[in-house]
């Protein structure tokens, strides 16, 4: 048997990956501070959540295996800068101190917040409808469009540590309305379906924040390559389907 022939065959079979320098996997960073619905992390492994669904969709569009890398929240930016990961998704440049040093893909989808009220109460159609209301919020979250209203005493704020407590405050009339993200609310509502039927979300969008992927300057995948993959997924309706799977459809 011709050893040289075998060796030559092996080299030819590896050409697409080694000689042409094509990466074998897409490394996606996920902050360990993320929780549902963005990420469900157990024993330093991403088990489920929007990050996983979106990452796997991108991997399929690029025809590449996906490696999810769990990183400390404090090291997200440095992990992108030093090339430990290729991308971090569900991101926005405003959230990054080093945004100018990173690449950014086209928008994937917006994260939308709406106003929750008890069923039977007047619906909220605009910020003006929140005047005089006690508004439920989550500690540590930012609500810039309401700051002046609170500062001028035109509305009051009930702050809770997490969404479950915000919803409880709404249900027992400690709050008149609550600001919730569609996906976070969807996770809560699916786990509390009977209680969720007592609540209505506004058609009015309280906020809409575009999200995209932050791209490492050392990424194995260029922004253009990622944008083409994202474009294909958008044309296929993949992102809309993922978002819809986390939303609550009240009866």
C-alpha positions, 0 to 999 in steps of 0.5 A, spaced: 500 500 500 502 506 498 503 510 504 505 517 500 498 516 497 494 515 503 498 521 506 496 525 500 489 523 500 488 525 508 491 532 506 486 533 500 481 531 505 483 536 510 484 542 505 477 545 506 478 546 514 486 547 514 489 550 508 483 554 506 483 556 514 475 555 515 473 555 522 470 548 525 466 552 530 462 558 532 464 560 539 458 564 542 459 567 549 454 567 554 454 571 560 453 567 567 449 572 569 443 571 564 437 568 566 430 566 563 428 567 557 435 569 555 439 563 558 438 557 562 445 555 565 446 549 569 453 547 571 456 552 567 453 549 561 447 553 557 441 548 557 436 552 553 433 559 552 433 565 547 441 565 546 441 557 545 436 558 540 439 563 536 446 561 536 444 554 534 440 557 528 446 562 526 450 555 526 446 552 521 446 558 517 453 558 517 454 550 516 458 550 523 458 547 529 456 552 535 460 552 542 457 556 547 462 559 552 459 561 559 463 567 561 463 572 567 459 578 566 465 582 568 469 579 562 464 579 556 468 585 553 475 582 554 473 575 552 470 579 545 477 583 545 482 577 546 478 573 541 476 568 546 469 568 543 467 570 536 460 573 538 456 575 543 448 576 541 442 579 544 447 585 545 446 593 543 452 597 543 449 602 548 451 596 553 458 596 552 463 601 554 468 598 548 463 598 543 467 602 538 473 596 538 468 591 536 464 589 530 457 589 530 452 585 525 445 588 523 439 588 527 436 581 529 430 583 532 428 588 538 426 587 545 420 590 547 417 592 553 409 593 554 405 595 560 401 590 564 395 592 568 389 587 571 384 585 566 378 590 566 382 596 568 383 601 563 388 599 557 394 603 557 395 607 550 401 612 551 405 614 557 400 619 559 396 614 561 401 612 567 400 619 570 397 618 577 399 611 577 403 606 581 408 603 576 411 596 578 419 596 576 424 591 577 430 593 581 436 595 577 433 596 570 433 603 567 426 606 565 429 613 562 422 615 559 419 615 566 424 618 570 421 625 569 414 623 571 417 620 578 421 626 579 415 631 578 411 626 583 406 625 577 407 618 578 410 613 583 414 607 583 414 600 586 420 597 585 421 589 586 427 584 586 424 580 580 418 579 575 415 574 580 414 580 585 412 585 580 406 581 578 404 579 585 404 587 587 400 588 581 395 582 582 394 585 590 393 592 587 400 595 590 401 597 583 396 599 578 401 598 572 407 594 571 413 595 565 415 588 563 419 585 557 415 580 552 419 575 553 420 575 561 413 576 561 412 570 557 416 565 561 412 567 567 405 567 564 406 560 561 408 558 568 402 561 571 397 560 566 391 561 571 394 567 574 396 570 567 389 570 565 387 576 570 392 580 566 393 584 560 399 587 556 398 593 552 398 594 545 402 600 546 410 599 546 413 602 552 420 601 549 423 597 543 431 596 543 434 593 537 439 587 538 445 584 534 451 581 535 457 584 538 463 581 534 470 580 536 476 583 532 479 576 532 473 573 530 473 567 525 467 570 522 467 577 519 461 581 520 459 581 512 459 573 513 455 574 519 450 579 516 449 574 510 447 568 515 442 573 519 439 576 513 437 568 511 434 567 517 430 573 517 428 571 510 426 565 513 422 568 519 426 564 524 427 570 529 420 571 529 418 564 530 423 564 536 421 570 539 413 567 538 415 561 542 417 565 548 411 570 548 404 568 552 398 568 548 392 570 552 385 566 551 
